[in-house]
């Protein structure tokens, strides 16, 4: 399993797109299985900063991407 540091919405979008393509999923197919619109998926992949976190987490989960936070001591 790889670890990627995400510091911007654009970073997250690039990872999401790369993993979706690696799974050979079309954008609208991912939208359909997660119950979000294809425009939403496109916006996330293009780094839109104002998106619904719950929907983004659904996209990540569907692609097998696990979110982990590093907390300060």
NORGIPE-V132951 format. One record per pair of residues at least 6 apart in sequence whose ideal C-beta (glycine too) atoms are under 7 Angstrom apart, sorted by the first residue. I is the first residue (numbers start at 1). GAP is how many residues later the second one is. Records with the same first field share a line. If there is no record, write none. Layout:
# NORGIPE-V132951
I = GAP / GAP
This chain:
# NORGIPE-V132951
4 = 11
6 = 6 / 9
8 = 39
9 = 38 / 39 / 40
10 = 37
13 = 31 / 32 / 33 / 34
16 = 28 / 29 / 43 / 44 / 47
17 = 28
19 = 44 / 46
20 = 10 / 43
23 = 40
27 = 11 / 14 / 15
28 = 10
30 = 11 / 29 / 32
31 = 6 / 7 / 9 / 10
33 = 29
34 = 24 / 25 / 28
36 = 19 / 22
40 = 15
41 = 18
43 = 8
44 = 7 / 12 / 15
57 = 10
60 = 7
